[in-house]
Amino acid sequence: MRSEENEFVKAEEEAAALAAKVESESKPKEYVDEKLAEQLKSLVISPEVVSGPVVGNHAEEAAHHHHCDCGCEDHDELHKHHDFWNKQPVVMPGKHVGKEFNNPIHIDLKAEDVPKEPVPLPKGYSWTTVDITNATELQEMFKLLEDNYVEDDDNMFRFDYAVEFLRWALMVPGAFPKWNVGIRDTREGIKGTALYNQLVGVITGIPVTVRIHDRVVRMAEINFLCVHKNLRSLKLAPMLIQEVTRQVHLCGMFQAVYTAGVTLPTPFTEARYYHRSLNPKKLVEVGFSSLSRTMTIARAVKLYRLPEKTALVGLRPMEATDVPAVHKLLTQYLAKFDVAFVYTPEEVEHFFLPRPGVMNSYVVEDPTTHALTAFGSFYSLPSTILNNQKHNRLNAAYLYYCVNTRGPISAVVSDLLILAKELKYDVFNCLELMDNATFLKDLKFGPGDGTLHYYFFNWAMPQISPDKLGLVLV
Ligand SMILES: CC(C)(COP(=O)(O)OP(=O)(O)OC[C@H]1O[C@@H](n2cnc3c(N)ncnc32)[C@H](O)[C@@H]1OP(=O)(O)O)[C@@H](O)C(=O)NCCC(=O)NCCS
């Protein structure tokens, strides 16, 4: 464990001890009292300031929209009533978007139409900008996520993004500091305790360029939405979303892309997660995988065994001098998808150069011409294992982007598996987007329970299939 984490654990323990003392001495038992809950729930979410809708997307219409003939799989989920989302410029379920339609839902706001102030928070809570260039504040964000971020349906695992990962994901070229929005607990009653001013909510944005068919849009990529477990169901999430939206608007951008495991109005595509065991014994021990009736541990170990050495001649870690060539490979590859990121060389340098414990990127260099013919990368996203005696951390590698100009991408991914195994990852994950479906079976990936939904804010277009998608959000 890194020393900064140790220190933080100590500080946490002190804070917890102090909090317990304060609570037993004077404070109400519940962290959130009933009155506060009522106050929070009664706060009206003001709809976006909107000008004439381009597609028929009126909130009222959507709210009264009880049935449709869309025949969608997720029908009940999709048609659930959404107090907040039904008032946002997003495609409403069941709304037909014309085949050629590829436009904003609402026209850009004028500067004077963007609210000057954030939506008011309930008493005792304050808006903050999380300064991620400040190690202490980044650590606070890390801790909030470590304890409260995404868990699987059975609450066995929770994502544990490393501090260095957050730095990488958020301190990107052209980042806007104000797009890292937080909520602090500044209730009078806890003044003077270590809990005072604690970060209890966060949402982040980075600027990205996305090509949607033939249109290229500079927009926000929204991530790391998280509310402290003790403050759930109080509509703080919509407030965070509104505030980050306001900050994005203030920078003259009116679209966003985001992903979620949950179904909201309305995904433009969805992709299933696939998993490739690297350490089957541990995966079974922690309940990530289960053995079928005819499978034993010994058989699973044999089934998932990998060669010791990689197969591609000329495979090596990516270096700074490879940036122009990787930029070219990636740009050419992403051009074939309907929706994909457009990267600048600076962004390629930022996102793809290897970073220990965060990003692993490899290139294949032709031994004779020295040209780069392939590229493959994966990022590191461990999970905390909740309630297991033997293990507390699942080391997962996630496939990022992979390009091969001299053969199938399976040849590159096959070597990435070997490299990931060598780096002690337990499992290699990927989504069934881009060309990933072509190698899943051969490389022994199995489908998981999770599906990732992709959304645009203020953009409407017909849905696409995931093999037309060239966007990986971390
Ligand atoms: C996601 C999270 C912030 C939502 O907060 P919450 O306290 O459960 O919900 P709130 O009462 O604040 O808000 C509810 C609204 O937020 C919406 N919402 C919930 N999760 C959302 C998500 N991931 N993205 C966008 N909106 C979301 C709900 O749909 C609902 O709006 P609706 O009435 O229009 O449907 C919180 O559950 C959390 O921190 N979960 C763990 C981390 C996580 O899953 N983050 C999202 C990763 S994509």
The ligand as an SDF file (V2000), in Angstrom:
LIG
                    3D

 48 50  0  0  0  0  0  0  0  0999 V2000
  -25.5560    7.3120   -8.9930 C   0  0  0  0  0  0  0  0  0  0  0  0
  -25.8680    8.0750   -7.7200 C   0  0  0  0  0  0  0  0  0  0  0  0
  -25.0120    9.3310   -7.6380 C   0  0  0  0  0  0  0  0  0  0  0  0
  -27.3470    8.4820   -7.7600 C   0  0  0  0  0  0  0  0  0  0  0  0
  -27.6630    9.1140   -6.5540 O   0  0  0  0  0  0  0  0  0  0  0  0
  -28.9550    8.6810   -5.7330 P   0  0  0  0  0  0  0  0  0  0  0  0
  -28.8720    9.3240   -4.3880 O   0  0  0  0  0  0  0  0  0  0  0  0
  -29.0750    7.2110   -5.8020 O   0  0  0  0  0  0  0  0  0  0  0  0
  -30.1670    9.2930   -6.5660 O   0  0  0  0  0  0  0  0  0  0  0  0
  -30.8150   10.7510   -6.4210 P   0  0  0  0  0  0  0  0  0  0  0  0
  -31.9770   10.7020   -5.5180 O   0  0  0  0  0  0  0  0  0  0  0  0
  -29.7900   11.7550   -6.0530 O   0  0  0  0  0  0  0  0  0  0  0  0
  -31.2660   11.0610   -7.9170 O   0  0  0  0  0  0  0  0  0  0  0  0
  -32.1150   10.2360   -8.6190 C   0  0  0  0  0  0  0  0  0  0  0  0
  -32.0740   10.6330  -10.0690 C   0  0  0  0  0  0  0  0  0  0  0  0
  -30.7380   10.4420  -10.5700 O   0  0  0  0  0  0  0  0  0  0  0  0
  -30.8050    9.6060  -11.7150 C   0  0  0  0  0  0  0  0  0  0  0  0
  -29.6120    8.7740  -11.7980 N   0  0  0  0  0  0  0  0  0  0  0  0
  -29.2800    7.7280  -11.0210 C   0  0  0  0  0  0  0  0  0  0  0  0
  -28.1180    7.1940  -11.4320 N   0  0  0  0  0  0  0  0  0  0  0  0
  -27.7200    7.9230  -12.4820 C   0  0  0  0  0  0  0  0  0  0  0  0
  -26.6130    7.8440  -13.3380 C   0  0  0  0  0  0  0  0  0  0  0  0
  -25.6840    6.9140  -13.1860 N   0  0  0  0  0  0  0  0  0  0  0  0
  -26.5000    8.7520  -14.3140 N   0  0  0  0  0  0  0  0  0  0  0  0
  -27.4320    9.6980  -14.4830 C   0  0  0  0  0  0  0  0  0  0  0  0
  -28.5220    9.8180  -13.7040 N   0  0  0  0  0  0  0  0  0  0  0  0
  -28.6610    8.9360  -12.7220 C   0  0  0  0  0  0  0  0  0  0  0  0
  -32.0320    8.7800  -11.5030 C   0  0  0  0  0  0  0  0  0  0  0  0
  -32.4830    8.2200  -12.6950 O   0  0  0  0  0  0  0  0  0  0  0  0
  -32.9840    9.7850  -10.9050 C   0  0  0  0  0  0  0  0  0  0  0  0
  -33.5290   10.6280  -11.8930 O   0  0  0  0  0  0  0  0  0  0  0  0
  -35.0080   10.3210  -12.5040 P   0  0  0  0  0  0  0  0  0  0  0  0
  -35.9720   10.5290  -11.4020 O   0  0  0  0  0  0  0  0  0  0  0  0
  -35.1610   11.2800  -13.6280 O   0  0  0  0  0  0  0  0  0  0  0  0
  -34.9710    8.8970  -12.9570 O   0  0  0  0  0  0  0  0  0  0  0  0
  -25.6160    7.2090   -6.4530 C   0  0  0  0  0  0  0  0  0  0  0  0
  -26.5180    6.1500   -6.4230 O   0  0  0  0  0  0  0  0  0  0  0  0
  -24.2110    6.6650   -6.4020 C   0  0  0  0  0  0  0  0  0  0  0  0
  -23.2850    7.3620   -6.0080 O   0  0  0  0  0  0  0  0  0  0  0  0
  -24.0740    5.3620   -6.7790 N   0  0  0  0  0  0  0  0  0  0  0  0
  -22.7810    4.7170   -6.8180 C   0  0  0  0  0  0  0  0  0  0  0  0
  -21.9400    5.2810   -7.9220 C   0  0  0  0  0  0  0  0  0  0  0  0
  -22.6090    5.2020   -9.2890 C   0  0  0  0  0  0  0  0  0  0  0  0
  -23.3110    4.2770   -9.6080 O   0  0  0  0  0  0  0  0  0  0  0  0
  -22.3490    6.2280  -10.0960 N   0  0  0  0  0  0  0  0  0  0  0  0
  -22.8560    6.3220  -11.4340 C   0  0  0  0  0  0  0  0  0  0  0  0
  -21.8880    5.7320  -12.3640 C   0  0  0  0  0  0  0  0  0  0  0  0
  -22.5250    5.7560  -14.0030 S   0  0  0  0  0  0  0  0  0  0  0  0
  1  2  1  0
  2  3  1  0
  2  4  1  0
  2 36  1  0
  4  5  1  0
  5  6  1  0
  6  7  2  0
  6  8  1  0
  6  9  1  0
  9 10  1  0
 10 11  2  0
 10 12  1  0
 10 13  1  0
 13 14  1  0
 14 15  1  0
 15 16  1  0
 15 30  1  0
 16 17  1  0
 17 18  1  0
 17 28  1  0
 18 19  1  0
 18 27  1  0
 19 20  2  0
 20 21  1  0
 21 22  1  0
 21 27  2  0
 22 23  1  0
 22 24  2  0
 24 25  1  0
 25 26  2  0
 26 27  1  0
 28 29  1  0
 28 30  1  0
 30 31  1  0
 31 32  1  0
 32 33  2  0
 32 34  1  0
 32 35  1  0
 36 37  1  0
 36 38  1  0
 38 39  2  0
 38 40  1  0
 40 41  1  0
 41 42  1  0
 42 43  1  0
 43 44  2  0
 43 45  1  0
 45 46  1  0
 46 47  1  0
 47 48  1  0
M  END
$$$$
